[in-house]
């Protein structure tokens, strides 16, 4: 886990780890309203993840590591502090639903605009 998660104390870390472990079984990871300040890049190894919910946090950008979530069909990062989404996320072919409302974005990855599936 990131330094932010480790520095949040044992109860927070345990809750975070339970969410991640459960996502392996369900294909869904819900880290909404968990006060995250950075995108949890360590979840990049969860290639079977289909739904990622990060609503109501304090995340400012989505890094290129998120593009390793090759099975992702639903990404919700509503009501964060997003200013930037790495352009590599535009090539995520299985992505069907993206929720970005309530952020500070000026643009989205080019591939999303060209996708007839979104």
Buried (B, 14 or more C-beta within 10 A) or exposed (E): BBEBBEEBEEEBBEBBEEBBEEBEEEBBBBBBEBEBEBBBBEBBEBEBBBBBBBBBBBBBBBBEBBBBBEBBBBBBBBBBBBEEBBBBBBBBEEBBEBBBEEBEBEEBBEBBEEBEEE
